[in-house]
């Protein structure tokens, strides 16, 4: 024991930090923490990677990187840390920060000598290879490479430009909301008829939201792993990357408090399940189709249950941002109501239509449009489908589609939020031309009922 204590005490004099040398030599492409260094040797831009072109409006940047272990002996012998160092999940812990606002995940080129996860077996071991990122295909002002380990301090390698002060102009440019796991901020909102050369669907516009976030999740670590001057048994708090999981269905542009539109993932630079960094306000652009006539528009981030070590199972409140302060469309009195356990199903209107969403009434048939809504009166949201809820019984009818206001196809299943917040949708059926009374079987969560609805000519 005396030998171990003596060796630990001598460590600061024996293990000189590579970061200190980097600062002295002014090496711009190196970063480190107490356990290893991350260095970028080369940076090149390409139009293709693995034979595939870059996504729309982007190009590939390839970085030649190396990971070098210099695991200090005070951790190995003084605190019993294993000398082999796990570099875990590059996909979930290595990120490129672009223009101080956009987070990009890595892609491993086919011929890279790196894997998503690997071990540096001893102090002095190195792994080197290529990683690639799809970055905007325009002039870049700032690039930095970020790696986040579960036990050690984040590593940041500056590659281009200087990072801005994240709090500069904060009150004027950002609206924020958050909880103990992450925060979101809206930095800009605009509507467009076309986005990245793509015209909005007929009757719709693209709502483009510059959405950024920051991870607020903290986990306990040994203070000595962060700071060599800390007491051996002291504990510290390490901020971690937090992913907004299931975000494609949970991040919505809510119009008039009744229609929830999800992102067009192909047009959005915001990652599918955004990774929110603990040391930067960053994200990307979220692009939603919304009706051109929309007046009251909110951006709402609904929360699922988060799973992970030291994360409680409580459901965090939805994060809401009012983007446009218009008049909400008044709620019409329902023609029929079905109480289906925690779900309330309402039919608000129905009518004959000559055409809708590309469908046209042919001779001898009628197109019947039904506006309905579902609301969840429980405290927990969930995924729902509506296409199979109303099944025609007499006369025999055919469901042609489920639509949102626009009209545009309703993604199924969709997120039905908790708290009695309605989601409206439109059902389109084909019937014989002489139809007068519509009879449906409603198949629900807790009940099966027959519903008869008169159709006026």
N, C-alpha and C positions, 0 to 999 in steps of 0.2 A: 504493500500500500504506500509506503514511503517513497518507493521508486516511482510509482505512478504519479504521486503528487508532485514530486520534484520535476518529472518530465513535463507535466502540464504547466508548471510555473515557468518553465524555460521556453515554452512554445512561442510567445510573442517575439522573442529575439530570433528564433530559428525560422519561422514561417513568415516570410515577407509577402505582403499582399500584391499580387500582380496588378491590381487596380492602381496601387500607389505608383508603380512603375509606369503604368499607362499614362497617368496624369503628368508625370515628369517628362515622358517622351512625347506627350501630346498625340497619342494614337487615337483617332476618332472612332474606330470601329471595334472597340473592345469594351466589354462590361463584365462585372463579376460580383459574386457575393462571397460568403465565407467558405464555400465548398468547391466552387468551380468557376471557370471563366467561359464566356461565350464571345467568340471573335468572328467578324465578317471579313473575309479576305477579298472577295470580288462581288460585284453587282452588275448584272447584265439584263437587258430588256429583250423580249422575244414576242413574236406574233403567235407562235404555236408552242405547245408543250405536250409531249407524248403524242405528237401527231394531231393534236386537237387545237383548234383556234381558241383564242381567249373569249370569254363571254362578251356580249354586246357592250360596246363603249369601254372596254377594258383591254389591257395588255398584260403579258406576263413579265414579272421581274424575278430573276433567279439569283439567289444569294449562296455563295460558297461559305459555309460556316464550319466552325470547329468548337467542340466542347472539350475542355481540359479540366481534369480533376486536380485539385490541390488540397484535398481534404486535410484540415489541420489536425495535428496530433492531440491537441487539448480536447477535441471532441471525441476522437477515437479512444484515447487512453484515459482521459479524465472523466468523460461522460458515457463511455461505452458505445459510441456510435459505430456502426459497421463501416469499414473502409470502402467497400464497394458502394458506388453512388448510382442510384436509379435516376435516369433522365426519363421521366414518365410522360407518355402521351403528348407528342409534339402537337397533334391536332387540337388538343384542349388546353395546352399550356404555352404554346409559342404563337405570337401574334405580331403582325406588322401594323403599326399605327401610321396612317396616311393623312397628311395635311392637318395633323393634330385633331382629327374629327372622325375618321373612318377606321373601323377595325376590320382586318382581313385575316382569315385563317390560312394556314399553309397547305400546300400540296407537295407531295414528294415526287420528283421526276422519276421516270421508270428506271433510269440508270444511276440514281442516287445511292450512295453507300450507307445512307442513314435509314433507320427504321423509325416507325412511330414511337417505339419505346426501346430503350437499350440501357446497358449498365456500363459504367466506367469502373473497372474492377479494383483499381488502386490509385493512390496519389501519383500524379504524373501521367496517367492514361489519357488518351485523346481519341475522339471520334470526329471524323470530318466528312462532309458531304454537302449536297445541294438541297435547298428547299426553295419552293417557288410560291409566289403570291400573285393573284389577279388584281391589279391596281387600275385606277382610272386612266383612260387613254388621253390624257391631257397633261399640261405642265404641272409638275409636282413641286410643292414648296417645302414639305417636311416629310421625312421618313425616319422611323425608329423601330428597332426590333426589340420585342419584349418577351422575356421568358419568366414564368411564375412557377416556383417550386412549392411543394406543400410544407417544407420545413425551413427553407432559407429565404432570404430577402429576394425580391424581384431583381432581375437583371435587365437593364436597359442599354441598348447599343445604338447611339445616334448615328444615322447614316446620311442625312441630308437636312440642312436648315436647322433652325432652333425651335424648340417647343415653346409655345406661348404660355403665358400665365393663365391657368384654367379659370381663375376668378376675375380676370380682367373684363370689364363691361358686363358682368354677370347679371346684374339686376335689369339691365336694359334689353338683353338679348335672350334670356332664358326663363322659361317657366318650369318649375321642378315639382316633383312629388316622389315619395319613396317610402320605404320601410326598412327593417333591419337587414334585409338581404341585398337589395339594390335600389337605386334611384334612377328615374328617367327625367329627361329635360327636353322640351321642344324648343329648338333654336331657329326654326323658320317654317313657314307654311305658304304654299302657293297652289293655284289651280292652273292646269294646262290642257289645251285641246289635244296636243301631241306631246309625247315624252319619249326621248331616245328614238325618234322617228316613228313611233307607234301611235296611231290615232286612237283616241278614246272611243269606246263603243257608242253607237248612236244614242243620243240623249244623255250621255254621260260625260264627265270630265275626269282628268287625272288629278287627284289630290296628292301633292308631294310634301311630305313632312320630314324635315331635318331632325331626326330623333337621335339623341345621344343619352348615354347612361353611364353609371359608375357602380362597381360592385361594393357593397357595404358589409358583406359577410366576413366575419372574423373568426379565427380559430386559435386556440392556445398552442404555443410552441415554446421550446427552451429558449430563454433569453440569450444564452451563450451561443446559440446557433445564428443569432443576428448580430451580436455585439461581443467581441472577445473580452471586453472589460466587465461584462455582467457576472454576477455571482453564479456559480455552477448550478445551483438548484433554483434559480429565479425563473419565473414564467413571464412570457411576453405574448402580445396579441399580433397576429399576422393577418392582414387584409388579403382576401382571396378573390380570384376571378369568379363571377357568378353568372351562370347562363340563364337566360329567360327561356325556359323549356316550353315546348308546345306553342311557341309564339305564332306560327302561321295561322292558327285558329283563334288565339286568345287576344291578339293585338288587332283592334277593330276601329274603323271610322264609323261612328254611330250617328245616323242622320235622323233628326226629329225624335230621338229617343226610342225609335221603333225598328230601324233597319240597321243591321250590322254588316259592314263590308270589310272583307279581309284583303290583305295585300296581294298585288300581282308580284309574285316572287321573281319572275324573270326581269322585271323592270326596276326592282328595288335593289339598292346597294346594301341595305341593312341585311345582315346575315339571317338565314332562315330561323335559327335559334340563336339570337345575338349573345355574344360573349361580352360581358360588361367588365371592363378592366378596373382594378382598384385604384389606379393612379392616374387616370385620365378620363375626361368626359368625352366619350367617343361612341360611335355607332354607325349610322349611315342614313340613307334616304329611304323612307317607307312610302311606297306608291300605291294608292287605293283608287279604284273606280267608284265615283259617287255620282248621283243624279245631278245633271246640270242645274236643276231647279232647287237643289238642296239649300236650305237656309240655316238651320241650326245644326252645327257639325261639332262633334266631340271626337277626340282620340281617347280610347279607353284601353288600358292594358289590364285584362282580367288575370287573376292569379290562380294557378293550380296548387296542388299540394307539392311541396318541395321535398325531395328525398336526398339524404346525405348525412354524413357524420355530423353530429351536434346541431342538426337543423330540426327544429320542432315541426310537428305535423300540422300546426295551425295554418289556416288559410289566410293569407294576407289580403288586405282590402285592395280593391281595384284602384289603379292609378288613373285619374281622369284629367283631361285637358280640354277646355272649351276653345275650339279653334275659330268658330264663326258664331256670333251672337244673333242668330235670326229667330224668327217666330217658329215655334213648334206647331206642326199640323195637329189640329184637335183630334182627339180619339172619338170615333163614331160609336154609337150604341151598337152592341153586337146583336146579330140576328139569332145566334144560338150560342150557348155556353155549356161546356162539359167539364166537370170537376174530376180530374184524373189523378187522384192522390195529390202529390205536390205540384202537379202540372195543371194549369188552367188553359183549356183549348177554347178559342172563340172564333166564330165565323162572323165577319163584319159586313161583308157585301158579296153579292154574286150577280152576274149579268151575262147576257149574250154579247159576244164580240165578233167582228168580222175577221180580225187578224190580230195576232199577238206573237212576238218573238219569232217571226219567220213562219208561223203556222197560219194558214188561210182556210176559212170555212168553204168547203166545196158544196156542190149541189146535193141536197138531200141530207145535209148534216149541219150541226150547230156547234160552235165553239163556246164553251161555258167557262167564264173566268170567276174564280172565287178568291176573295181576300180573307185570309185567316191569320190568327196570331197564337203564339204560345207564350206562357209566362211561367216561371219557376218560382214557387212561393217558399221553397226551402232556403237554407243558408249555404247550400253547396251547389255550384254550377256543374254542368255536365254536357256531354255531346249528345245531340238529338238528331233524328231524321224525321221528315214530315211526309215524304212521298208516299209512304205506305199507311199513313194514319187514316185517311178517308178512302175506303174501297167502295166503288159504285156497286149498287145491288140491283136497282130497277129504276129506269131502264139500264141496260148494259152500257157503260161508258168506258172510255179509254183515257187514262192519264197521259197527257202529252209532255208535261214538264212542271217543275217547281221553280219559281222565279222570285227574285227580289225586285223592288221598285227600280225601274229603268226602262223596260224590264231586262234583266240579265239572269243567267242561271244561278240558282241558289246552291252553294257548295253543300254537299251532304257527306258526313254529318256536320253540323255546325254547333258552335258553343252557345248554349242557352244559359245566360248568367243567372245568378241567384238574386234574391231580393225583389221578386215580382216585376222585373224589368222585361217588358214584352219584346218579342221579335215577330215582325209581320212578314208574311210571304204570300205569294200568289200561286194558286193551283190552276192549271189549264187542262180542260177535258174536252174530248170529242164525243158528241151525242147525236142520236137521230134528230132531224130538224124539228119534229113535232114534240120534243120533250117539254113537259110542263112541271112535273114534280121530280125532284132529285132525291133519291134515297141512298144513303151511305151507311156502311158499317164502320164505326170508329173503333180502331184497335189501339188501345193506349197502354200506359204503364201499369195501371191498376184496374181499369174498367174496359169493358167492351159494350158499346151502345149503338143503337140505330138512330140515325139522324135523317129527318125528312125536311127538305127545303123547297118551297115553291119558287118557280122561276117565271117571272112575268115576261110577256112578249114585248 
